[in-house]
Amino acid sequence: MALSTVGVIFSHINDANLPELSRHRTTASVPFGGRYRFIDFALSNMVNAGITTVGLVTKNNYQSLIDHLGSGKDWDLARKDGGIILLPPYSDETESLYSTRLEALMGITGFLNHRSEDYVVISDCDGIARFDIADIVRYHEEKQADITMVYHEESKKVNSSYYITLSPDETGRVRELKINPKTKGKFALYVNVMVMSREFLIDTISNAVTRGFSSFGRDILTKNVDTLRIFGYKFDGYYAAVTSLRDYFAHSMELLDKRVRDELFGARDIYTKVRDSAPSKYLEGAKVRDSLISDGCLIEGTVENSILFRGVRIGKGCVVKNSIVMQDSILGEGAKLDYVITDKNVVVRDGRVLSGCAELPYFIPKGRML
C-alpha cells in the first residue's frame, strides 16, 4: 500500500446480536467456517493491504481472542514496531467502561496520537467478506473525502438492533444517512468499515469530547452529513452480515456452495491460527456428503450438509444433518442431529435425538453434555 494506514478493529461492539455465541467470548472470536474466527476476516483484509499495525479495541470476555491471536505471527504481525496492539477498555481520563463506539474511540486517542500513519481504517467483526482495503483507501484519497463508508446493496431485512443505511449520489457522496430505518426493496447497508485521515479522526474525537457527544452515528455522522465530505464505497462482492444466530447458521451453510467459498477464500488469503492436527480419519461405515470437514476429526457415522470443526468425533451410527459442530465436540453412537449448532467441547450422549429448523436451529452451549 503506497498510503500509510493503521487499522482499528472493534472486537466486541456487536456482542448483543449474538448472545448465544458471545456469552463466553467476544464477537471477534466466534468460530466460523470450520477453522476460522470472525476476526480472521477483518484482520486478513488489513494485512493483505499492507497494514502492519492494528489496534484491537476490547471490552470483556477477550481471553479466547488473545489465545487465538497469540503473538500475531500467523498474520505476519509479530513485530517489534506495530503488530497487534491490544487496546484496553479503560481510557486515561476515566475508570469506567465505555458503552458506545464514540466513547471507545475517545479511550484510544493516546494510541492514535502516538501513530504516524496518514489514514485509519476502522472495522467491526460481524461482517464476513474479503475487502480490498487498499482500494478503499485509494478511493478515499481520490474523492478527498473526510469519511469513506463501505456499503453493500441489500434487499433482506436487517436483524441488527443498530444499523445504518446510506443514500449516495452519482458521485458517491452520501446525501442522506439513516439509523435503523424501515427498509423496503434494495438499500445501501453500511458494513461497518470506515476510512478517515488519522488527524481528522483525532480532531473529530476532540470536538466530540468538548461538545459532550456520546454517539458516533447520531452525533457526528447524521448531524453533519451536509457539511462533511462523506462518501460511500460500494462493495459488490460476497458479504455476510451476522446479526443473529439465524444469520450465523444461514451464512455458515452458504459455505457449502463452492462459488461462495471461491469468492471468500480465493484471490487473497484469509489467515488464521495454525493448529498442527492430524488429518481427519474416516472409519468403516462413515458416510460424508456435501460437508466441510476440518482436520483432526474421527468419523464413524453419517454427515450430510454439515460443517465439522477441528477434532470432532462422530460415533458409530450417528447421523448429523444440516448442522454445525464446533471444535472437540463428541457425538455418541446412534445420536441424531438435524439443524443443530453445538458450541465447543459439547458431548451428545448415545442415542440422543436433537432437532431444530433453519429459522431456529437448536443451540447447545459450550461444554454442555446432553
C-alpha positions as CSV (number, residue, x, y, z in Angstrom):
1,M,0.0,0.0,0.0
2,A,1.5,3.3,-1.1
3,L,-0.5,5.2,1.5
4,S,0.4,4.7,5.2
5,T,-2.6,3.3,7.1
6,V,-3.2,2.0,10.6
7,G,-6.0,-0.4,11.4
8,V,-8.5,-0.3,14.3
9,I,-10.8,-3.3,14.9
10,F,-13.7,-3.4,17.4
11,S,-13.8,-6.9,18.8
12,H,-17.0,-6.7,20.8
13,I,-19.2,-3.8,19.6
14,N,-21.9,-6.2,18.3
15,D,-21.9,-8.8,21.1
16,A,-25.5,-8.2,21.9
17,N,-26.6,-9.5,18.5
18,L,-25.1,-13.0,19.2
19,P,-25.8,-13.6,22.9
20,E,-25.6,-17.4,22.4
21,L,-22.1,-17.4,20.9
22,S,-20.7,-14.3,22.7
23,R,-21.6,-15.5,26.2
24,H,-18.0,-16.7,26.9
25,R,-16.2,-14.8,24.1
26,T,-16.3,-11.6,22.1
27,T,-17.9,-11.4,18.6
28,A,-14.3,-11.3,17.2
29,S,-13.5,-14.8,18.4
30,V,-16.8,-16.5,17.4
31,P,-15.8,-19.7,15.3
32,F,-16.8,-19.7,11.7
33,G,-16.3,-22.0,8.7
34,G,-14.6,-25.0,10.4
35,R,-11.3,-23.4,11.3
36,Y,-11.7,-19.6,11.4
37,R,-12.8,-16.9,13.8
38,F,-14.7,-13.7,12.8
39,I,-11.7,-11.5,13.4
40,D,-9.6,-13.5,10.8
41,F,-11.5,-11.8,8.0
42,A,-11.1,-8.2,9.2
43,L,-7.5,-8.8,10.2
44,S,-6.6,-10.6,7.0
45,N,-8.2,-7.8,4.9
46,M,-5.9,-5.3,6.6
47,V,-2.8,-7.5,6.4
48,N,-3.4,-8.1,2.7
49,A,-3.5,-4.4,2.2
50,G,-0.1,-4.0,3.7
51,I,-1.2,-2.7,7.1
52,T,1.3,-3.7,9.8
53,T,-0.2,-2.1,12.9
54,V,-3.7,-2.9,14.1
55,G,-5.2,-1.7,17.3
56,L,-7.7,-4.1,18.8
57,V,-10.4,-2.5,20.9
58,T,-11.5,-4.8,23.6
59,K,-14.0,-4.7,26.5
60,N,-14.6,-8.0,28.2
61,N,-14.5,-11.8,27.6
62,Y,-11.4,-11.4,25.4
63,Q,-9.3,-14.2,26.8
64,S,-10.4,-16.5,24.0
65,L,-9.4,-13.8,21.5
66,I,-6.0,-13.4,23.0
67,D,-5.4,-17.1,22.9
68,H,-6.4,-17.2,19.2
69,L,-4.2,-14.3,18.2
70,G,-1.1,-15.1,20.2
71,S,1.8,-13.1,19.1
72,G,0.2,-12.4,15.7
73,K,2.7,-14.5,13.8
74,D,0.0,-16.3,11.8
75,W,-0.9,-12.9,10.3
76,D,2.7,-11.8,10.0
77,L,2.1,-9.3,12.8
78,A,4.7,-10.5,15.3
79,R,6.7,-7.3,15.0
80,K,8.9,-5.1,17.3
81,D,7.2,-2.0,15.9
82,G,3.5,-2.2,15.4
83,G,1.8,-5.6,15.0
84,I,-1.4,-6.3,17.0
85,I,-1.8,-3.8,19.9
86,L,-4.4,-4.7,22.5
87,L,-6.3,-1.6,23.5
88,P,-7.8,-2.0,27.0
89,P,-11.4,-1.0,27.9
90,Y,-10.4,2.0,30.1
91,S,-9.2,5.4,28.9
92,D,-6.7,7.6,30.5
93,E,-9.4,10.0,31.6
94,T,-11.9,7.6,33.2
95,E,-12.0,4.3,35.1
96,S,-15.5,3.4,33.8
97,L,-16.2,1.1,30.9
98,Y,-17.3,2.8,27.7
99,S,-20.8,2.0,26.4
100,T,-20.7,3.4,22.8
101,R,-18.4,3.4,19.8
102,L,-17.6,7.1,20.3
103,E,-16.7,6.6,23.9
104,A,-14.4,3.7,22.9
105,L,-12.7,5.9,20.3
106,M,-12.2,8.6,23.0
107,G,-10.4,6.0,25.0
108,I,-7.9,5.2,22.3
109,T,-6.8,8.7,21.4
110,G,-3.5,8.0,23.1
111,F,-2.9,5.2,20.6
112,L,-3.9,7.3,17.7
113,N,-1.7,10.2,18.8
114,H,1.3,8.0,19.0
115,R,0.9,6.7,15.5
116,S,2.3,8.4,12.4
117,E,0.2,6.9,9.6
118,D,-1.8,9.1,7.4
119,Y,-5.1,7.1,7.5
120,V,-7.1,5.0,9.8
121,V,-9.3,2.0,8.7
122,I,-11.9,1.1,11.3
123,S,-13.7,-2.2,11.1
124,D,-16.1,-4.3,13.1
125,C,-16.0,-8.1,13.2
126,D,-19.6,-9.1,12.4
127,G,-19.3,-8.9,8.6
128,I,-17.8,-11.8,6.7
129,A,-16.2,-10.5,3.4
130,R,-12.9,-10.1,1.6
131,F,-12.5,-6.4,1.2
132,D,-9.7,-4.7,-0.8
133,I,-8.7,-2.2,1.9
134,A,-6.0,-0.7,-0.3
135,D,-8.6,0.2,-3.0
136,I,-10.9,1.7,-0.4
137,V,-8.1,3.9,0.9
138,R,-7.2,5.0,-2.6
139,Y,-10.9,5.8,-3.3
140,H,-10.9,7.8,-0.1
141,E,-7.9,9.9,-1.2
142,E,-9.2,10.4,-4.8
143,K,-12.5,11.7,-3.5
144,Q,-10.7,13.9,-1.0
145,A,-13.3,12.6,1.5
146,D,-13.5,13.3,5.2
147,I,-15.0,9.9,5.8
148,T,-15.5,7.0,3.5
149,M,-18.1,4.4,4.5
150,V,-18.2,1.0,2.8
151,Y,-21.6,-0.2,1.9
152,H,-23.2,-3.3,0.3
153,E,-26.5,-3.3,-1.6
154,E,-29.1,-5.4,0.3
155,S,-32.7,-6.3,-0.1
156,K,-33.2,-8.5,3.0
157,K,-34.4,-7.2,6.3
158,V,-31.6,-6.4,8.8
159,N,-31.9,-8.1,12.1
160,S,-29.4,-6.0,14.0
161,S,-30.6,-3.6,16.7
162,Y,-28.4,-0.9,15.3
163,Y,-27.6,-0.4,11.6
164,I,-27.0,2.5,9.2
165,T,-28.2,2.9,5.6
166,L,-26.7,5.4,3.1
167,S,-28.0,7.3,0.1
168,P,-25.0,8.2,-2.1
169,D,-25.5,10.4,-5.2
170,E,-23.9,9.6,-8.7
171,T,-20.5,10.9,-7.5
172,G,-20.6,8.6,-4.4
173,R,-21.1,11.4,-1.9
174,V,-23.6,10.5,0.8
175,R,-26.5,12.8,0.8
176,E,-28.6,11.1,3.4
177,L,-27.8,8.7,6.3
178,K,-30.4,6.9,8.4
179,I,-30.1,4.9,11.5
180,N,-32.4,1.8,11.9
181,P,-34.8,2.8,9.2
182,K,-37.6,0.6,7.9
183,T,-36.2,-0.8,4.7
184,K,-38.1,-1.9,1.6
185,G,-36.6,-3.1,-1.7
186,K,-32.9,-2.5,-2.3
187,F,-30.9,-0.3,0.1
188,A,-27.3,0.6,0.8
189,L,-26.3,-1.0,4.1
190,Y,-23.2,0.3,5.8
191,V,-21.0,-2.7,6.5
192,N,-19.1,-1.2,9.5
193,V,-15.9,-0.5,7.6
194,M,-14.8,3.2,7.5
195,V,-11.7,5.2,6.4
196,M,-10.6,8.6,7.7
197,S,-7.4,10.5,8.0
198,R,-5.8,10.0,11.4
199,E,-5.6,13.7,12.1
200,F,-9.3,14.2,11.1
201,L,-10.3,11.4,13.5
202,I,-8.4,12.8,16.4
203,D,-9.9,16.3,15.8
204,T,-13.4,14.8,15.5
205,I,-13.0,12.9,18.8
206,S,-11.6,16.0,20.5
207,N,-14.6,18.1,19.3
208,A,-17.0,15.4,20.4
209,V,-15.5,15.4,23.9
210,T,-15.9,19.2,24.1
211,R,-19.5,19.1,23.0
212,G,-20.4,16.1,25.2
213,F,-21.3,13.8,22.4
214,S,-21.8,10.1,23.0
215,S,-22.9,8.5,19.7
216,F,-20.6,8.5,16.6
217,G,-23.6,7.7,14.3
218,R,-26.1,10.1,15.6
219,D,-23.9,13.0,16.9
220,I,-21.3,13.0,14.2
221,L,-22.5,11.3,11.0
222,T,-26.2,12.1,10.7
223,K,-25.9,15.6,12.1
224,N,-23.0,16.5,9.7
225,V,-23.9,14.7,6.5
226,D,-24.4,18.0,4.7
227,T,-21.2,19.7,5.9
228,L,-18.7,16.8,5.9
229,R,-17.5,15.1,2.7
230,I,-18.8,11.7,3.4
231,F,-18.5,9.2,0.6
232,G,-19.8,5.7,0.1
233,Y,-17.6,3.0,-1.4
234,K,-19.8,0.3,-2.9
235,F,-18.7,-3.3,-2.3
236,D,-20.1,-5.7,-4.8
237,G,-18.6,-9.0,-3.6
238,Y,-19.9,-11.6,-1.2
239,Y,-20.9,-10.1,2.2
240,A,-22.5,-11.8,5.1
241,A,-23.9,-9.7,8.0
242,V,-24.0,-12.0,11.0
243,T,-26.5,-10.2,13.3
244,S,-28.3,-13.2,14.8
245,L,-27.9,-16.9,15.4
246,R,-30.2,-17.5,12.4
247,D,-27.8,-15.4,10.3
248,Y,-24.9,-17.3,11.7
249,F,-26.4,-20.6,10.7
250,A,-27.6,-19.4,7.2
251,H,-24.2,-17.8,6.3
252,S,-22.3,-20.8,7.6
253,M,-24.4,-23.1,5.4
254,E,-23.6,-20.8,2.4
255,L,-20.0,-22.0,2.7
256,L,-21.1,-25.4,1.3
257,D,-21.6,-23.6,-2.0
258,K,-18.3,-23.8,-3.9
259,R,-18.9,-20.4,-5.5
260,V,-19.1,-18.7,-2.1
261,R,-16.0,-20.5,-0.9
262,D,-14.1,-19.5,-4.0
263,E,-15.1,-15.8,-3.7
264,L,-14.4,-15.6,0.0
265,F,-11.2,-17.6,0.2
266,G,-9.9,-17.1,-3.4
267,A,-7.5,-14.4,-4.6
268,R,-6.4,-13.2,-1.2
269,D,-5.6,-15.4,1.7
270,I,-7.7,-15.4,4.9
271,Y,-5.3,-16.2,7.7
272,T,-6.0,-18.0,10.9
273,K,-4.2,-19.7,13.8
274,V,-2.3,-22.7,12.6
275,R,-3.0,-25.9,14.6
276,D,-0.9,-28.9,14.0
277,S,-3.6,-31.6,13.8
278,A,-3.6,-35.0,12.2
279,P,-5.8,-35.4,9.1
280,S,-9.4,-36.4,9.6
281,K,-10.0,-40.2,9.8
282,Y,-13.0,-41.9,8.2
283,L,-13.6,-45.4,9.7
284,E,-15.6,-48.2,8.2
285,G,-19.2,-47.2,7.9
286,A,-18.5,-43.5,7.6
287,K,-20.6,-41.6,5.0
288,V,-20.0,-37.9,4.3
289,R,-21.7,-35.8,1.7
290,D,-21.9,-32.1,0.9
291,S,-20.0,-31.1,4.0
292,L,-16.9,-29.2,5.3
293,I,-14.7,-31.4,7.4
294,S,-11.8,-29.8,9.3
295,D,-8.6,-31.7,10.3
296,G,-8.4,-33.9,13.3
297,C,-11.9,-35.4,13.1
298,L,-12.8,-39.0,13.6
299,I,-16.0,-40.1,11.8
300,E,-17.8,-43.5,12.1
301,G,-21.3,-42.3,11.3
302,T,-23.1,-40.2,8.6
303,V,-22.5,-36.5,8.0
304,E,-24.6,-34.6,5.4
305,N,-24.8,-30.9,4.6
306,S,-22.9,-30.0,7.7
307,I,-19.8,-28.3,9.0
308,L,-17.4,-30.0,11.4
309,F,-14.7,-28.0,13.2
310,R,-11.4,-29.4,14.3
311,G,-11.2,-32.5,16.5
312,V,-14.9,-33.5,16.3
313,R,-15.8,-37.2,16.9
314,I,-18.8,-38.7,15.2
315,G,-19.8,-42.1,16.8
316,K,-20.9,-45.3,15.0
317,G,-24.4,-45.0,13.6
318,C,-24.6,-41.3,14.5
319,V,-26.4,-39.2,11.8
320,V,-25.6,-35.5,11.5
321,K,-27.6,-33.4,9.0
322,N,-27.8,-29.7,8.4
323,S,-25.7,-28.9,11.4
324,I,-22.6,-27.1,12.7
325,V,-20.4,-29.0,15.2
326,M,-17.7,-26.9,16.8
327,Q,-14.2,-27.9,17.9
328,D,-13.6,-31.0,20.0
329,S,-17.3,-32.0,20.4
330,I,-18.2,-35.6,20.7
331,L,-21.4,-37.1,19.3
332,G,-22.2,-40.5,20.6
333,E,-23.3,-43.7,18.9
334,G,-26.7,-43.7,17.3
335,A,-27.3,-40.0,18.1
336,K,-29.2,-38.0,15.5
337,L,-28.8,-34.2,14.9
338,D,-30.7,-32.1,12.4
339,Y,-30.4,-28.3,12.3
340,V,-28.2,-28.2,15.4
341,I,-25.4,-25.8,16.4
342,T,-23.1,-27.1,19.1
343,D,-20.5,-24.8,20.6
344,K,-17.0,-26.2,21.5
345,N,-16.5,-29.2,23.7
346,V,-20.1,-30.4,23.7
347,V,-20.9,-34.1,24.4
348,V,-24.1,-35.6,23.0
349,R,-24.6,-39.0,24.6
350,D,-25.5,-42.2,22.7
351,G,-29.0,-42.3,21.2
352,R,-29.9,-38.7,21.7
353,V,-32.2,-37.1,19.1
354,L,-31.9,-33.3,18.7
355,S,-33.6,-31.2,16.1
356,G,-34.3,-27.6,15.2
357,C,-35.1,-25.9,11.9
358,A,-33.4,-23.4,9.5
359,E,-35.2,-20.4,11.1
360,L,-34.5,-21.6,14.6
361,P,-31.5,-24.0,14.9
362,Y,-31.2,-25.9,18.1
363,F,-28.2,-24.5,20.0
364,I,-26.1,-26.3,22.6
365,P,-23.8,-24.1,24.7
366,K,-20.1,-24.6,25.2
367,G,-19.1,-27.6,27.3
368,R,-22.6,-28.9,27.8
369,M,-23.4,-32.6,28.0
370,L,-26.8,-33.8,26.7
